[in-house]
Structures are given as C-alpha cells and as structure tokens.
Amino acid sequence: MDARDARKQTAATVVILVVLTLERLAYYALATNFFLFLNKGPWDGHQAWDSLEAMNAVFVLAGVSYMSALLGGYISDAWLGRFKTMVVGFLLYISGYILLTLMAVDRLPRTICEAKNERIEGDDPNGLPNAPCKVAVYLSVTIVGLGVGIVKSNIAPFGAEQLNTANPQKTRSFFNWFYWCINLGSLVGVGVITYIEQDNPGICTNGFFCGYLISSVCLLLALIMFIILLPCYHIVPPEGSVLGNILKIIWESLRAQIQHWRHIRPNPSASPLHLEPRFLDRAKIRFGGSFHESAVDDVRSLGKLLNVFIALIPYWLVYFQMETSFQAQGLHMRFSIYGSNHTNETEEQMLEELKMRKFSVPAAWLTLFNQLFLIGAIPLLTSFLYPVMDRAGIRMSMLFRIGIGMVFSILAVMTAGGLESYRIFLWRTDNSTHIEQIVGNVTYNAVNISIFWQIPQYVLVGAAELFASIAGLEFAYSAAPRTFQGMIMGLFYTMEGIGSLLGTALLHVVSPFWLNNLTDYGNINDNHLDFYLYFLGILQFTTFLIYCGSLYMQRFSLRPIAMPRTRRGHRRRHAVDPLTGRGESGASVLKEEDEEDEEEGIEDSDEEEEDKEDVRQSNTQLLL
C-alpha cells in the first residue's frame, strides 16, 4: 500500500468513527429522556402522557431499533451494499428526528395531530403547546428506530472493511476504538444533551426543542461527512441474497438425511473407520448434494455464531440492569452529599439542608461512571496492554475475552445484590437511616447511604463490556462469512434486543415472589430486589460454565471426518487433532490412503478440495 492509499484509508476510518460518535450522541439524547419528554414535556400538565403509555413508546423505540438491525444487514448484503444502505438509514433517522423537533414546539401539520388546546390571547403570545398525539409519536419512533437499526448493523462492518486486511491486531484495535466512540457519544448525549432537555439553560426556553435540534444537526453533519468521503472508501459490492441458499441447503440436507434413515442397510464390508457425513455435509456435491463446499461451510459457521450469540443473552440481561434495577436501587439511596431524616428535623435544619443540597446526583448519571471507565480503559488496552502481550507472544482470542467479560458480569451483579441486601438490612433494622427524597412528583423512601456506593457495580459492568461486548462485535464480523456479514452483525444486535425483552419477561415471572409490592411501584424496600440480582448472577455463572465446557470440547475433541467413496476403491481417514491438523502419526495434513485409484485427475481435484477444507478449519481454529 502506497502513502496515498494509506492516507485515504486513515481518513475513511477516522470519519466513520466520527460519524459513529455523532450518531450515538443523537440516539442516547433521545432514548435517555424520551419517557420524560412524553410524561412531562414542555406542554400543559393535563395533556402529558401517563407513565404506562410513555413507557410503551420507549419500548417501541428500543424494539424497532434492535429488530430492524437484522433487516438493515440483509438489505446491504443482498441489494444495496453498505454505503447506500447507511445513507438510506441516515435519511430515515434525520426524518424521524425532524418530526420530533417539530413535535416539541407543536409545529406538526394538523393532518397528523389535531389541536387539543385553544390559544389564550393576551396570556402567552406563543400559546400553550399541545402534547403529541399517538399517531405522531409512534410514526416518529418507528422511523427513527428503522434508521438506528439500519445504520447500526452496517457501520461496524463497513468501518472494518476500510482496513482491507486480515491482520487480527488491526481488526482488534479498530473495534476497540469503535466501542470507545460509542461511549464518547453516549457520554455527551447523556451528560450534556439530556441536561439541556431537562433544565432549559440560558436562552433555551424549550429544552427538548433545543436538544432535538442539536441532535438533528449532528445527524445531518454526520451524513454530509459520510458522503463527502466516498472517494476514500473501499466499497465491497453486494453479493445477492443468500437467505434463499441457506434455506435450500438446510432443506436439501434434511431431505437427504431422511432418505438415508429410510434406506439404511448394514454393510459388513465397510471399514470400521468409515463415518457417515454430518447433517449439512449431505448437501455438498461430493456427498451427492448440489452445493459447493464453501456454501455449506458458510451455513455451518452461522450455527456456530448463533451458539455464541445465545450464550451472550444472560450477559445482556445483566448489562441492561444499568437501565432498570440499578436505577431503582439508586432511587432508594441518598442523592445529595448530605442526607437527613425529614421527620425529625426542625424548620431551621431543613432550610440549612436545602442550602447544602443544591448539588444532588441524578440516579441515571451513575451510568456516566461506566462510560468514563470505558473511555479511559479502552485506550490503555489498545495502546499499551495488548501490544505488550502481542510482543510477548500472549494472545487472548475473541472467545476467551468474551469469557472474561462474563466473569466481570457475574461480579457486577453479585456486587449489586450485596449492596441491596445491606440497604434492605438498614431499612428494616435502623429507623434512623430512613430519609425521604422527592424526584419530580414522586416521593421515595430511601436509606441514608450515598448513591456513590453504586460506582463499583457500574465499573464492573464497564469491565465486562471492555471484554465481552467488544469481542462480541469483533467475533460477529470476523467469524461471519463475507456473503452475509451485514446480516450477522444485525443478528448480533437483534440478540441484544432479545436479551432486553427476556429481562422484562423474567422480571414479570419473579415479581410475585420477590417484587410483590404492587400497591407502590416506587417502593422496593418491602421487596427482595437482591434475590433477583443474585438469580441473574447464578444464571450468568451457569452459562459461563456451559460456555467454557463447550469451548473445551470444541477445541480438544478429536473427530474423524467422513470421506465419500470414489468410483474405484475408497479412502480412509485417520483421526485428526483440530488444534494442529495432524494425525496420530504426526503428518502435517490429514493422511489419506488411496487404494486402487489410478485416475490422477480425480486424485488431484480431491486433494485440492481437501486442502481448501483444511485451510477453512485452520481459520476457524484461529478464532478460538
């Protein structure tokens, strides 16, 4: 690669990371405060959405953004390619944000929402804004969700393609910086934009309008930057739909397997080393099927990817506790630096406390410690620790890093459970620790221990992300066949969304036992949230053991490979060590014994196909 191509590659990679940062900023600026926008908003109080309706709208936004990732990956692989698909995604993203911005100032066309509130002349020159109607809200979040999913499933593989290399160190470094940019955008979106939306600072009298306008401008800037750098991109054209071939291969394998079961006959002359082909192998040409080796192996790799993605579901259950149970726990701890029990205070003491409580920590802001940890730790690992380990010959594979992330996930949720047990113990045994805290219009009965005691569990979740989330992204890209790489990345994000939905379902299952105070949704003091957190830890630990066991069996088991019969004679294979590709005799490739085969053309073509198969097996072992 000459200097000019190197500069183009660097420019393309940097711009993609900047585009990612701006996109994540816009997403978290919306997702973090969208419930508050509907439930409170800049309009008259009686028009605000109730909590259940607002929560449903937030779930629709998250659900569409996760589920549409699979659609975005399929479109890019089959028809448009990554660049065009991302442009379409950004256009949808910006269109939905424009609707939200107009919604914040009640400037939507009346064909979408009819006015509910009459203007009052002489009272407010601008009148009172109307709360958005359901049609406008669900239309907006659906369009934004589609844009988010389409962009999300394509930006990671498109960025990695700019490296145009199979160097695993460069790929690992890219995905580390990729995740760093995600957290940088999240930090600005949560820490700055949501502050503007809630507190209406300076000249911004309508915080949600200002926040959505800033986010829209960021998305527009990201799209312009992304298009301008088109001459610098390495564009990989789409290879057509592979979904049909996947279904055909599975169907042909199933049909051949059923036919084999129906006509199976004992063959006393068969070699004791003879093995039947595996299920998908029956679709290969050399076993009487109609598909090439590589096509069938691509489908088999999809099954391996699914196994890893399913193993990550308990990890996602723990990850999403930052947005649910961790915040519920924080609401029942002391926000301010100085806490007190209001019931025992004099009026002078309460006034003094109000002066000292000018600074209090919102419970949602504890997630910033998670993001700050990742922003500091990722450069340390990428620039120092990993290079030192590489020079020393120590390499942590992607699947090994995922396992480390699971361990940190267990530690995080167990730490949260221990803190909750201590908090409940104080609530039930020491009345002097009881305090009341008002958030919005809701009063929370809390315990007088600082919310900063939650920092360790947020940092441990960050440590889990540092290994499992980044390695998961890298694995989804590196282990996926080129023909449906975008679809696999979309599937990775879809499984993340499924983990979130399963967390909600699990909460409903255990609530009659451990969270049964249904008369007061803001009070977890009479419940056992700690039991729920411990249960998640046990579930993650069990999954970790199964995950390690499956990797051990996959890495160290010896499995002979079935060989088809030739026209004259047959071939036998010795058992092969999947780590080294050597047989029992120490041969460097799988040993073949030819008997009565004098046709050199058949022999050469068979050996060439075997060599290709060995290369594919070696590449798979590198991932482990």
C-alpha positions as CSV (number, residue, x, y, z in Angstrom):
1,M,0.0,0.0,0.0
2,D,1.5,3.4,-1.0
3,A,1.3,6.6,1.0
4,R,-1.7,7.9,-0.9
5,D,-3.8,4.8,-0.3
6,A,-2.7,4.8,3.4
7,R,-3.9,8.4,3.8
8,K,-7.2,7.5,2.2
9,Q,-7.6,4.5,4.5
10,T,-6.9,6.6,7.6
11,A,-9.3,9.4,6.5
12,A,-12.1,6.9,5.8
13,T,-11.6,5.1,9.2
14,V,-11.4,8.3,11.2
15,V,-14.5,9.8,9.5
16,I,-16.5,6.6,10.1
17,L,-15.6,6.8,13.8
18,V,-16.6,10.4,14.0
19,V,-19.9,9.6,12.2
20,L,-20.5,6.8,14.8
21,T,-19.9,9.2,17.7
22,L,-22.4,11.8,16.3
23,E,-25.0,9.0,15.7
24,R,-24.7,7.6,19.2
25,L,-24.9,11.1,20.7
26,A,-28.3,11.6,18.9
27,Y,-29.6,8.2,19.9
28,Y,-28.8,8.5,23.6
29,A,-30.1,12.1,23.7
30,L,-33.4,10.7,22.6
31,A,-33.6,7.3,24.3
32,T,-32.5,8.5,27.8
33,N,-35.1,11.3,28.1
34,F,-37.9,10.2,25.8
35,F,-40.0,8.9,28.7
36,L,-39.7,12.3,30.4
37,F,-40.5,14.1,27.1
38,L,-43.8,12.3,26.9
39,N,-44.6,12.1,30.6
40,K,-43.7,15.7,31.4
41,G,-42.6,17.7,28.3
42,P,-43.0,21.4,27.6
43,W,-46.8,21.3,27.4
44,D,-49.6,21.8,29.8
45,G,-49.6,19.1,32.6
46,H,-53.1,17.7,32.0
47,Q,-52.1,16.8,28.4
48,A,-49.0,14.7,29.4
49,W,-49.0,11.0,28.7
50,D,-49.4,8.7,31.6
51,S,-46.4,6.6,32.7
52,L,-47.6,3.3,31.1
53,E,-48.2,4.9,27.7
54,A,-44.9,6.7,27.8
55,M,-43.1,3.5,28.7
56,N,-44.7,1.6,25.8
57,A,-43.5,4.3,23.4
58,V,-39.9,3.9,24.8
59,F,-40.2,0.1,24.3
60,V,-41.3,0.6,20.7
61,L,-38.3,2.8,20.0
62,A,-35.9,0.2,21.5
63,G,-37.6,-2.8,19.9
64,V,-37.7,-1.3,16.4
65,S,-34.1,-0.2,16.6
66,Y,-32.9,-3.7,17.6
67,M,-35.1,-5.7,15.3
68,S,-34.6,-3.6,12.3
69,A,-30.8,-4.2,12.5
70,L,-31.3,-7.6,11.0
71,L,-33.3,-6.1,8.2
72,G,-30.6,-3.5,7.5
73,G,-27.9,-6.2,7.4
74,Y,-30.0,-8.2,4.9
75,I,-30.6,-5.2,2.6
76,S,-26.9,-4.3,2.5
77,D,-25.8,-7.9,1.8
78,A,-28.5,-8.7,-0.8
79,W,-29.2,-5.4,-2.7
80,L,-27.7,-2.0,-1.9
81,G,-24.3,-2.6,-0.3
82,R,-23.2,-1.0,3.0
83,F,-22.7,2.6,1.8
84,K,-26.1,3.1,0.1
85,T,-27.9,1.3,2.9
86,M,-26.3,3.6,5.5
87,V,-27.3,6.6,3.5
88,V,-30.9,5.4,3.5
89,G,-30.7,4.7,7.2
90,F,-29.4,8.2,8.0
91,L,-32.2,9.8,5.8
92,L,-34.8,7.9,7.8
93,Y,-33.0,8.8,11.1
94,I,-33.0,12.5,10.2
95,S,-36.6,12.5,9.0
96,G,-37.8,11.0,12.3
97,Y,-35.8,13.5,14.3
98,I,-37.3,16.4,12.3
99,L,-40.7,15.2,13.3
100,L,-39.7,15.0,16.9
101,T,-38.2,18.5,16.8
102,L,-41.4,19.9,15.3
103,M,-43.4,17.9,17.9
104,A,-41.5,19.6,20.7
105,V,-42.8,23.1,19.6
106,D,-46.2,21.9,18.3
107,R,-45.5,22.6,14.7
108,L,-46.6,19.3,13.2
109,P,-49.0,19.5,10.3
110,R,-52.6,19.4,11.5
111,T,-53.2,16.4,9.3
112,I,-51.1,14.4,11.7
113,C,-52.4,15.8,15.0
114,E,-55.4,18.0,15.6
115,A,-55.1,20.8,18.1
116,K,-56.3,19.9,21.6
117,N,-55.6,23.2,23.4
118,E,-57.1,26.6,22.4
119,R,-54.8,29.5,22.2
120,I,-55.2,32.0,25.0
121,E,-54.9,35.6,23.7
122,G,-53.2,38.1,25.9
123,D,-51.7,35.4,28.2
124,D,-48.9,33.8,26.2
125,P,-48.0,35.2,22.8
126,N,-47.0,31.8,21.6
127,G,-49.9,29.9,23.2
128,L,-49.6,26.7,25.1
129,P,-48.0,23.8,23.1
130,N,-50.1,20.7,22.6
131,A,-48.9,17.3,23.7
132,P,-48.1,15.0,20.7
133,C,-50.8,12.6,19.6
134,K,-50.1,8.8,19.5
135,V,-50.0,8.7,15.7
136,A,-47.2,11.3,15.5
137,V,-45.2,9.7,18.4
138,Y,-45.3,6.1,17.1
139,L,-44.7,7.3,13.5
140,S,-41.6,9.2,14.7
141,V,-40.2,6.5,16.8
142,T,-40.7,3.9,14.1
143,I,-38.9,6.0,11.5
144,V,-36.1,6.8,14.0
145,G,-35.9,3.1,15.1
146,L,-35.6,1.9,11.5
147,G,-32.8,4.4,10.8
148,V,-31.0,3.4,14.0
149,G,-31.1,-0.3,13.2
150,I,-30.1,0.1,9.6
151,V,-27.1,2.3,10.5
152,K,-26.1,0.2,13.5
153,S,-25.9,-3.1,11.5
154,N,-23.7,-1.7,8.8
155,I,-21.4,0.9,10.3
156,A,-19.2,-1.6,12.1
157,P,-18.5,-4.0,9.1
158,F,-18.2,-1.0,6.8
159,G,-15.6,0.5,9.0
160,A,-13.7,-2.7,9.4
161,E,-13.7,-3.2,5.6
162,Q,-11.7,0.0,5.2
163,L,-8.7,-1.7,6.8
164,N,-8.7,-4.1,3.9
165,T,-6.5,-6.5,5.8
166,A,-6.8,-9.8,7.6
167,N,-4.4,-8.7,10.4
168,P,-6.2,-9.6,13.7
169,Q,-4.3,-7.0,15.6
170,K,-5.6,-4.2,13.4
171,T,-9.1,-5.6,13.5
172,R,-9.0,-5.8,17.3
173,S,-7.7,-2.2,17.5
174,F,-10.5,-0.9,15.2
175,F,-13.2,-2.5,17.3
176,N,-11.7,-1.2,20.5
177,W,-11.8,2.4,19.1
178,F,-15.2,1.7,17.7
179,Y,-16.6,0.9,21.1
180,W,-14.7,3.9,22.6
181,C,-16.5,6.2,20.2
182,I,-19.8,4.6,21.2
183,N,-19.2,5.5,24.8
184,L,-17.9,9.0,23.9
185,G,-21.2,9.7,22.0
186,S,-23.2,8.2,24.9
187,L,-21.3,10.4,27.4
188,V,-22.1,13.6,25.5
189,G,-25.7,12.6,24.8
190,V,-26.5,11.6,28.4
191,G,-24.3,14.2,30.2
192,V,-24.9,17.3,28.0
193,I,-27.9,17.0,25.7
194,T,-30.2,15.5,28.3
195,Y,-29.1,18.2,30.7
196,I,-30.2,20.8,28.1
197,E,-33.5,18.9,27.6
198,Q,-34.3,18.8,31.3
199,D,-33.1,22.2,32.7
200,N,-33.7,24.7,29.8
201,P,-30.4,26.5,30.3
202,G,-29.7,30.0,29.0
203,I,-31.6,31.2,26.0
204,C,-33.1,27.8,25.5
205,T,-36.6,28.1,26.9
206,N,-37.7,24.8,25.5
207,G,-35.1,22.3,26.4
208,F,-36.5,19.4,24.4
209,F,-36.7,21.5,21.3
210,C,-33.0,22.6,21.7
211,G,-31.9,19.0,22.4
212,Y,-33.7,17.5,19.5
213,L,-32.5,20.3,17.2
214,I,-28.8,19.8,18.2
215,S,-29.2,16.1,17.7
216,S,-30.7,16.6,14.2
217,V,-27.9,18.9,13.2
218,C,-25.4,16.3,14.4
219,L,-27.0,13.6,12.3
220,L,-27.1,15.9,9.3
221,L,-23.4,16.8,9.8
222,A,-22.6,13.0,10.1
223,L,-24.4,12.3,6.8
224,I,-22.6,15.1,5.0
225,M,-19.2,13.9,6.2
226,F,-20.0,10.3,5.4
227,I,-21.0,11.2,1.7
228,I,-18.1,13.6,1.1
229,L,-15.5,10.9,1.9
230,L,-17.0,8.5,-0.7
231,P,-13.8,8.6,-2.9
232,C,-11.8,7.3,0.0
233,Y,-13.9,4.3,0.8
234,H,-13.2,0.7,0.0
235,I,-16.6,-0.3,-1.4
236,V,-17.4,-4.0,-1.4
237,P,-20.4,-4.7,-3.8
238,P,-23.3,-6.8,-2.6
239,E,-23.3,-10.4,-3.5
240,G,-27.0,-11.0,-3.8
241,S,-29.4,-12.7,-1.4
242,V,-28.0,-15.7,0.4
243,L,-31.1,-16.3,2.6
244,G,-32.7,-18.5,-0.1
245,N,-29.5,-20.6,-0.4
246,I,-29.4,-21.0,3.4
247,L,-32.9,-22.4,3.4
248,K,-32.2,-24.6,0.3
249,I,-29.1,-26.1,1.9
250,I,-30.9,-26.9,5.1
251,W,-33.8,-28.4,3.2
252,E,-31.6,-30.5,1.0
253,S,-29.6,-31.7,4.0
254,L,-32.8,-32.6,5.8
255,R,-34.2,-34.4,2.8
256,A,-31.0,-36.4,2.3
257,Q,-30.9,-37.3,6.0
258,I,-34.4,-38.6,6.0
259,Q,-33.7,-40.6,2.8
260,H,-30.6,-42.1,4.5
261,W,-32.6,-43.1,7.5
262,R,-35.3,-44.8,5.3
263,H,-32.8,-46.8,3.2
264,I,-30.1,-47.5,5.8
265,R,-28.7,-51.0,5.5
266,P,-25.9,-52.7,7.4
267,N,-22.7,-53.1,5.3
268,P,-20.4,-55.8,6.8
269,S,-17.7,-55.0,4.3
270,A,-17.5,-51.3,5.3
271,S,-14.3,-50.2,7.0
272,P,-14.6,-49.7,10.8
273,L,-13.2,-46.2,10.3
274,H,-16.0,-45.3,7.9
275,L,-18.1,-42.4,9.2
276,E,-21.3,-41.0,7.9
277,P,-21.2,-37.4,6.8
278,R,-22.6,-34.8,9.2
279,F,-26.1,-33.3,8.6
280,L,-25.1,-30.3,6.5
281,D,-22.4,-32.2,4.6
282,R,-25.1,-34.2,2.8
283,A,-25.8,-31.0,0.7
284,K,-22.3,-30.9,-0.6
285,I,-21.5,-32.0,-4.1
286,R,-19.1,-34.7,-3.1
287,F,-21.8,-36.4,-0.9
288,G,-24.4,-36.3,-3.7
289,G,-25.8,-32.8,-2.9
290,S,-25.9,-29.8,-5.2
291,F,-23.9,-27.1,-3.3
292,H,-20.3,-26.3,-3.2
293,E,-18.1,-26.9,-0.1
294,S,-17.8,-23.2,0.8
295,A,-21.5,-22.5,0.6
296,V,-22.3,-25.3,3.0
297,D,-19.5,-24.4,5.4
298,D,-20.8,-20.8,5.5
299,V,-24.2,-22.1,6.7
300,R,-22.4,-24.3,9.3
301,S,-20.5,-21.2,10.6
302,L,-23.9,-19.5,11.0
303,G,-24.8,-22.2,13.6
304,K,-21.5,-21.6,15.5
305,L,-22.2,-17.9,15.6
306,L,-25.7,-18.5,16.9
307,N,-24.3,-20.6,19.7
308,V,-22.1,-17.7,20.9
309,F,-24.8,-15.1,20.5
310,I,-27.2,-17.3,22.6
311,A,-24.5,-17.7,25.2
312,L,-24.3,-13.9,25.5
313,I,-28.1,-13.5,26.3
314,P,-27.5,-13.8,30.2
315,Y,-24.7,-11.2,29.7
316,W,-27.2,-8.8,28.1
317,L,-29.6,-9.5,31.0
318,V,-27.0,-8.2,33.4
319,Y,-26.0,-5.3,31.1
320,F,-29.5,-3.9,30.9
321,Q,-29.7,-3.8,34.7
322,M,-28.0,-0.4,34.5
323,E,-31.2,1.0,33.0
324,T,-33.6,-0.8,35.3
325,S,-32.8,-2.4,38.7
326,F,-29.6,-0.4,39.3
327,Q,-31.5,2.9,38.9
328,A,-34.4,1.6,41.0
329,Q,-31.8,0.8,43.7
330,G,-30.2,4.2,43.3
331,L,-33.6,6.0,43.8
332,H,-33.7,4.5,47.3
333,M,-30.3,5.7,48.3
334,R,-29.1,9.2,49.2
335,F,-28.7,11.5,46.1
336,S,-27.3,14.5,47.9
337,I,-23.9,14.8,49.6
338,Y,-25.7,15.4,52.9
339,G,-28.8,13.3,53.7
340,S,-31.3,13.5,56.6
341,N,-34.5,12.2,58.0
342,H,-37.1,14.9,57.4
343,T,-39.5,13.7,60.1
344,N,-37.0,14.6,62.9
345,E,-35.8,18.0,61.6
346,T,-36.7,21.5,62.7
347,E,-37.5,24.1,60.2
348,E,-34.1,25.8,60.6
349,Q,-32.4,22.5,60.0
350,M,-34.4,21.8,56.9
351,L,-33.6,25.3,55.5
352,E,-29.9,24.6,56.2
353,E,-30.2,21.3,54.5
354,L,-31.8,22.8,51.4
355,K,-28.7,25.1,51.0
356,M,-26.4,22.1,51.3
357,R,-28.5,20.0,48.8
358,K,-28.0,22.4,45.9
359,F,-26.0,19.6,44.3
360,S,-27.6,16.2,44.1
361,V,-26.7,13.3,41.8
362,P,-29.4,12.0,39.5
363,A,-29.6,8.2,39.6
364,A,-29.3,8.0,35.8
365,W,-26.0,9.9,35.9
366,L,-24.3,6.9,37.6
367,T,-24.1,5.3,34.1
368,L,-21.6,8.1,33.3
369,F,-19.1,6.3,35.6
370,N,-19.5,3.2,33.3
371,Q,-18.8,5.3,30.2
372,L,-15.9,7.2,31.8
373,F,-14.3,4.0,32.8
374,L,-14.5,2.6,29.3
375,I,-13.3,5.9,27.7
376,G,-10.2,5.6,30.0
377,A,-9.6,1.9,29.8
378,I,-10.0,1.2,26.1
379,P,-7.0,3.4,25.0
380,L,-5.0,1.8,27.8
381,L,-5.7,-1.7,26.5
382,T,-5.4,-0.8,22.8
383,S,-2.2,1.3,23.0
384,F,-0.3,-0.4,25.8
385,L,-1.6,-3.8,27.3
386,Y,-2.5,-5.6,24.0
387,P,0.8,-4.6,22.2
388,V,2.9,-5.7,25.2
389,M,1.1,-9.1,25.3
390,D,1.4,-9.5,21.5
391,R,5.2,-8.9,21.7
392,A,5.4,-11.4,24.5
393,G,3.6,-14.0,22.4
394,I,0.4,-13.9,24.6
395,R,-2.8,-13.7,22.6
396,M,-6.3,-13.5,24.1
397,S,-8.7,-14.8,21.5
398,M,-12.1,-13.3,21.0
399,L,-13.9,-16.2,22.6
400,F,-11.5,-16.1,25.6
401,R,-12.2,-12.3,26.0
402,I,-16.0,-13.0,25.9
403,G,-15.5,-15.5,28.8
404,I,-13.6,-12.8,30.8
405,G,-16.4,-10.4,30.2
406,M,-18.9,-13.0,31.6
407,V,-16.8,-13.2,34.8
408,F,-16.9,-9.5,35.3
409,S,-20.6,-9.6,34.6
410,I,-21.1,-12.1,37.4
411,L,-19.0,-9.9,39.8
412,A,-21.1,-6.8,38.8
413,V,-24.5,-8.3,39.5
414,M,-23.3,-10.0,42.7
415,T,-21.9,-6.7,44.0
416,A,-25.2,-5.0,43.3
417,G,-27.0,-7.8,45.1
418,G,-24.7,-7.4,48.1
419,L,-25.3,-3.7,48.2
420,E,-29.0,-4.2,48.0
421,S,-29.0,-6.7,50.8
422,Y,-27.1,-4.2,53.0
423,R,-29.5,-1.4,52.1
424,I,-32.6,-3.6,53.0
425,F,-30.9,-4.6,56.2
426,L,-30.5,-1.0,57.2
427,W,-34.1,-0.2,56.2
428,R,-35.5,-2.9,58.4
429,T,-33.3,-2.6,61.4
430,D,-32.3,1.0,61.8
431,N,-35.1,3.6,61.5
432,S,-32.5,6.4,61.9
433,T,-31.3,5.8,58.4
434,H,-34.7,6.4,56.8
435,I,-34.9,9.6,54.6
436,E,-37.4,10.9,52.1
437,Q,-36.4,12.1,48.6
438,I,-38.6,13.8,46.0
439,V,-37.9,13.2,42.3
440,G,-40.4,15.1,40.2
441,N,-43.7,14.5,41.9
442,V,-42.7,11.1,43.4
443,T,-41.5,10.7,47.0
444,Y,-39.1,7.8,47.6
445,N,-38.4,6.3,51.0
446,A,-34.7,5.9,50.9
447,V,-31.8,4.8,53.1
448,N,-29.2,7.2,54.2
449,I,-26.2,5.7,52.4
450,S,-24.6,7.5,49.5
451,I,-25.5,6.6,45.9
452,F,-21.8,6.6,45.1
453,W,-21.6,3.1,46.7
454,Q,-23.1,2.0,43.3
455,I,-20.0,3.1,41.4
456,P,-18.2,-0.4,41.8
457,Q,-21.1,-2.2,40.1
458,Y,-21.2,0.2,37.2
459,V,-17.5,0.0,36.8
460,L,-17.6,-3.8,36.8
461,V,-20.3,-3.7,34.1
462,G,-17.9,-1.5,32.2
463,A,-15.1,-4.0,32.6
464,A,-17.5,-6.7,31.3
465,E,-18.2,-4.5,28.2
466,L,-14.5,-4.0,27.8
467,F,-14.1,-7.7,27.0
468,A,-17.4,-9.3,26.1
469,S,-19.1,-6.5,24.1
470,I,-16.1,-5.5,22.1
471,A,-15.0,-9.1,21.5
472,G,-18.6,-10.0,20.6
473,L,-18.7,-7.3,17.9
474,E,-15.3,-8.4,16.6
475,F,-16.4,-12.0,16.5
476,A,-19.6,-11.2,14.7
477,Y,-17.5,-9.5,12.0
478,S,-14.5,-11.8,11.8
479,A,-16.3,-15.2,12.0
480,A,-19.1,-14.3,9.7
481,P,-18.9,-15.4,6.0
482,R,-18.5,-12.5,3.7
483,T,-21.7,-13.3,1.8
484,F,-23.9,-12.4,4.8
485,Q,-21.6,-10.3,7.1
486,G,-24.1,-7.5,7.5
487,M,-26.9,-9.8,8.4
488,I,-24.8,-11.5,11.0
489,M,-24.0,-8.1,12.6
490,G,-27.7,-7.3,12.5
491,L,-28.4,-10.6,14.2
492,F,-25.8,-9.8,16.9
493,Y,-27.7,-6.6,17.8
494,T,-31.1,-8.3,17.5
495,M,-30.0,-10.9,20.0
496,E,-29.0,-8.0,22.3
497,G,-32.6,-6.7,22.0
498,I,-34.0,-10.2,22.7
499,G,-31.9,-10.2,25.9
500,S,-33.5,-6.9,26.9
501,L,-37.0,-8.3,26.2
502,L,-36.2,-11.5,28.1
503,G,-35.1,-9.4,31.1
504,T,-38.5,-7.7,31.1
505,A,-40.3,-11.1,30.9
506,L,-38.1,-12.6,33.6
507,L,-38.9,-9.6,35.9
508,H,-42.6,-10.3,35.5
509,V,-42.1,-14.0,36.2
510,V,-40.2,-13.4,39.5
511,S,-42.2,-10.4,40.7
512,P,-44.9,-12.4,42.5
513,F,-42.2,-13.9,44.7
514,W,-39.6,-11.2,45.2
515,L,-41.1,-8.0,43.9
516,N,-44.7,-8.3,45.1
517,N,-45.4,-4.8,46.4
518,L,-47.7,-3.9,43.6
519,T,-49.5,-1.2,45.5
520,D,-46.4,1.1,45.5
521,Y,-44.3,0.8,42.4
522,G,-41.8,3.4,43.7
523,N,-41.0,1.3,46.9
524,I,-38.6,-1.6,46.7
525,N,-38.0,-1.6,50.5
526,D,-40.6,-4.3,51.2
527,N,-39.3,-6.5,48.2
528,H,-36.3,-8.6,47.6
529,L,-34.5,-7.0,44.6
530,D,-31.4,-8.6,46.0
531,F,-32.7,-12.1,45.3
532,Y,-33.5,-11.1,41.7
533,L,-29.9,-9.8,41.3
534,Y,-28.4,-13.0,42.8
535,F,-30.6,-15.1,40.5
536,L,-29.1,-13.2,37.5
537,G,-25.6,-13.9,38.9
538,I,-26.3,-17.6,39.2
539,L,-27.8,-17.7,35.7
540,Q,-24.7,-16.0,34.3
541,F,-22.4,-18.3,36.2
542,T,-24.2,-21.4,34.9
543,T,-24.0,-20.1,31.4
544,F,-20.3,-19.3,31.8
545,L,-19.6,-22.9,32.9
546,I,-21.5,-24.3,29.9
547,Y,-19.7,-21.9,27.6
548,C,-16.3,-23.0,28.9
549,G,-17.2,-26.6,28.6
550,S,-18.4,-26.3,25.0
551,L,-15.2,-24.4,24.1
552,Y,-13.1,-27.1,25.7
553,M,-14.9,-29.9,23.9
554,Q,-14.7,-28.0,20.6
555,R,-11.0,-27.3,21.0
556,F,-9.7,-30.5,22.3
557,S,-12.0,-33.2,21.0
558,L,-10.9,-35.5,18.1
559,R,-13.4,-36.1,15.4
560,P,-12.7,-38.1,12.3
561,I,-14.2,-36.6,9.2
562,A,-16.3,-38.7,6.8
563,M,-15.0,-39.2,3.2
564,P,-17.0,-40.0,0.2
565,R,-16.4,-43.2,-1.8
566,T,-14.6,-42.8,-5.1
567,R,-15.5,-44.7,-8.2
568,R,-12.7,-47.2,-7.8
569,G,-11.8,-48.1,-4.2
570,H,-12.3,-46.0,-1.2
571,R,-10.3,-43.7,1.1
572,R,-9.7,-43.9,4.8
573,R,-9.1,-41.0,7.2
574,H,-7.2,-41.1,10.4
575,A,-8.5,-39.1,13.4
576,V,-7.2,-35.5,13.3
577,D,-6.3,-33.1,16.1
578,P,-8.3,-29.9,15.3
579,L,-5.7,-27.8,17.0
580,T,-2.8,-28.8,14.8
581,G,-4.4,-30.5,11.8
582,R,-2.1,-33.5,12.4
583,G,-2.9,-37.2,12.5
584,E,-1.8,-39.7,15.0
585,S,1.4,-40.3,13.0
586,G,2.3,-36.6,13.1
587,A,1.6,-35.9,9.5
588,S,1.2,-32.2,8.7
589,V,-2.2,-32.7,6.9
590,L,-4.9,-35.3,7.3
591,K,-3.4,-38.6,6.0
592,E,-5.2,-40.2,3.1
593,E,-4.7,-43.8,2.0
594,D,-5.5,-44.4,-1.7
595,E,-6.5,-47.8,-2.8
596,E,-7.0,-48.9,-6.4
597,D,-7.3,-45.3,-7.6
598,E,-5.3,-44.8,-10.8
599,E,-7.1,-41.7,-12.2
600,E,-4.7,-38.8,-11.4
601,G,-7.2,-36.2,-12.4
602,I,-9.7,-37.3,-9.8
603,E,-7.0,-37.6,-7.2
604,D,-5.7,-34.1,-7.8
605,S,-9.1,-32.5,-7.7
606,D,-10.0,-34.3,-4.5
607,E,-6.7,-33.3,-2.8
608,E,-7.2,-29.7,-3.8
609,E,-10.7,-29.7,-2.3
610,E,-9.2,-31.3,0.9
611,D,-6.6,-28.5,1.1
612,K,-9.2,-25.9,0.9
613,E,-11.2,-27.6,3.6
614,D,-8.0,-27.7,5.9
615,V,-7.5,-24.0,5.4
616,R,-11.1,-23.3,6.4
617,Q,-10.7,-25.4,9.5
618,S,-7.4,-23.7,10.4
619,N,-9.1,-20.3,10.1
620,T,-11.8,-21.4,12.4
621,Q,-9.3,-22.6,14.9
622,L,-7.7,-19.1,14.9
623,L,-10.9,-17.7,16.2
624,L,-10.8,-20.0,19.2
